Amino acid sequence: MALNDDLGRARRLGLSGYVSYRRMRLANRLLRIINLVGPERYQCPCCGWRGTRFLDHVRETYRMKAAVCPRCRSHSRHRGLALYLADSISQNGSRFRVLHFAPERSLRKFFAARPALRYLGVDLGPRAADACADITAIPFRSASFDLVIASHVIEHVGDDRAALAELGRVTAPGGRALIMAPMLSRWRETETREFGYPHPDYEGHWRIYGHDLAARIEAAGMRCTTLTFAALIDPERRRRFGIIDDALFVGQPG
Ligand SMILES: [Zn+2]
């Protein structure tokens, strides 16, 4: 079976692509050993891991150096969000209600370490979630949550405006909806590129967002603040926690 997988992969990637893929997979195995004995240069704010280097993200379609936490599999965007959350929810009491769409394992660990919060992870199916919910028809009363998180979710939704309206509806006055999505490389100067269908070459995404995501959030009835990790997190912390710059859209009802 493994041999068949490898033959199929070599056919898809071509010889040089396949060799590079195997080399990065092997390097990750060595890194796991180095991380056991090497100096602690990096740290994961989601799970507390410390080590010499993050692992490479190695997929057939996409590869990135020093991207993945060896323990909780967090990526830069999860670690940046965890730092933002740690700074912004620590002062809140035990009645703080959190709704997390498509809950990533690494961020669930972050919330599991804060049991006083009233946390609910939801997804279309029950796998890896506490309950089922469609983001375009959220099965909860209006203004039920103090914090709503939808990171890398709305690009999978055909009608993202309906999803944003629902995020605004369930967020309580004074609360926040945190929205992240894959962005165009020059997103500050560029409008969203709509495909009109779930594009197979872009992991089934309906679009890649530009700066006008903020306007879409405002059209859904929220005030929107566009933040970036580069502005929120100082360079030394970004280096230590392995965080590259990314956009974070904060919607607030009213
Ligand atoms: Zn981690």
Residues whose N, C-alpha, C, O or C-beta is under 5 A from the ligand:
A	BS01	ZN	C44 C46 C47 G48 W49 C69 R71 C72 R73 S74
